[in-house]
Amino acid sequence: MIATVLLCVALVAAVVCVVLILYRRHEERLRCYSAARMLVRSEILDHEILNRTGTTPVAEPTARRLLLCLCAHTKPKKKYVLDPRRGILFGRDTQSCDVLLSEAVISEQQCRISEYQGAIWLTDLGSANGTVLRKGLFRTLKLRGGQSVRLESGDRLILGSIRFDLILFPFDGTMM
């Protein structure tokens, strides 16, 4: 009898944990979509301003695209929503890098995330210590000297002591 009660309590606790995890993921996804809307709105505004001033005609930004949300495990936690079509450069170089990392083990230009033929790719840029990517729980890749790997949602990028969880999500700006 006591074993049955303990089993039921454990089952309820497990269900509550799963619900809380799913809720947190849903909240995180909503924050990513909100940041993506701001990114697309700023591009549309830039397009309108540049075309009204008559300087150089600018093509209207495409609304449907794949965006990347980077969740950095730092204190405080940081989140970035970025457009991989532009190329996202990681490193210590303050002039050229989009995501600045100040650790000594990071190269000036460590790695780049970019879009190629509809997929998102991570490329090591010849860094001294390589670029580490964890795919799932048991597969860890160390990229060196120009090696590339296709990224998927849920991958974890490890640069020095900083971990980035990657969330790839389709975004349609016409639904804003």
Buried (B, 14 or more C-beta within 10 A) or exposed (E): EEEEEEEEEEEEEEEEEEEEEEEEEEEBEEBBBEBBBEBBEEBBEEBEEEBEEEEEEEEEBEBEBBBBBBBBEEEEEEBBBBBBBEEBBBBBBEEEBBBEBEEEEBBBBBBBBBBEEEEBBBBBBBBEBBBBBBBEEEEEBEBEEEBBBEBEEEBBBBBBEBBBBBBBBEBEBEEE
